[in-house]
């Protein structure tokens, strides 16, 4: 989980994606949390977020999120074929 934060303005803030898309499997909540598990192939994903404060003042920011290939690790693995 990652939380976006705004400086200035009047809380509470409302967040949204206004350009591009988050990697599949991730979502941005209205309170600024990016949650989920990316299921996209390893790549950089560009998107733009917008934040609106309690007075309706808006600001936006382009972001890049790098999804890396997942690596499976385990301390003890057992398979039918015998490892």
C-alpha positions in Angstrom: 0.0 0.0 0.0 1.1 3.5 -0.8 -0.5 6.7 0.3 -0.4 9.8 -1.8 -0.3 13.1 0.2 -1.0 16.7 -0.6 0.6 19.8 1.0 -1.5 22.9 1.4 -5.1 23.4 0.7 -7.9 22.5 3.1 -8.4 18.8 4.1 -10.1 16.5 3.5 -8.7 15.8 0.1 -10.3 13.7 -2.7 -8.0 11.8 -5.1 -8.7 10.4 -8.6 -6.9 9.2 -11.7 -7.6 11.7 -14.5 -5.2 10.4 -17.2 -3.7 7.1 -18.1 -4.5 4.0 -16.0 -3.0 2.3 -13.0 -1.5 -1.1 -13.6 -4.2 -3.9 -13.6 -4.8 -5.1 -10.1 -4.1 -1.7 -8.4 -6.7 0.9 -7.4 -6.6 4.5 -6.0 -9.1 5.2 -3.3 -10.7 8.6 -2.8 -8.5 9.2 0.3 -5.3 8.6 -1.6 -4.3 5.0 -1.0 -3.0 2.9 -3.8 -3.8 -0.7 -2.9 -3.9 -4.1 -4.5 -1.4 -6.4 -6.2 -0.2 -5.5 -9.7 -0.9 -8.3 -12.2 0.5 -6.4 -15.2 3.7 -7.5 -17.0 6.9 -5.9 -15.8 6.8 -2.3 -17.2 6.5 1.3 -16.3 3.0 2.6 -16.1 2.3 6.3 -16.5 -0.8 8.0 -15.1 -2.0 11.3 -13.7 -3.7 11.9 -10.4 -5.8 14.8 -9.3 -6.4 15.9 -5.8 -9.3 18.2 -4.8 -9.4 19.9 -1.4 -12.5 20.8 0.7 -12.8 24.2 -1.1 -12.8 22.6 -4.6 -9.2 23.7 -5.4 -7.6 21.1 -7.6 -4.0 20.1 -8.5 -2.7 17.3 -10.6 0.5 15.4 -11.0 1.9 12.9 -13.6 3.3 9.8 -12.0 5.2 6.7 -13.2 4.9 3.4 -11.4 7.4 0.6 -12.2 6.0 -2.9 -11.9 8.8 -5.5 -11.5 8.6 -9.2 -12.2 7.5 -11.1 -9.1 9.9 -13.7 -7.7 8.5 -16.7 -5.8 10.5 -17.7 -2.8 9.8 -20.2 0.0 11.7 -21.6 2.9 10.4 -25.1 2.4 8.8 -26.3 -0.8 7.4 -29.8 -1.4 6.2 -31.0 -4.8 4.7 -34.3 -5.9 7.8 -34.9 -8.1 10.1 -34.4 -5.0 12.3 -31.5 -4.7 
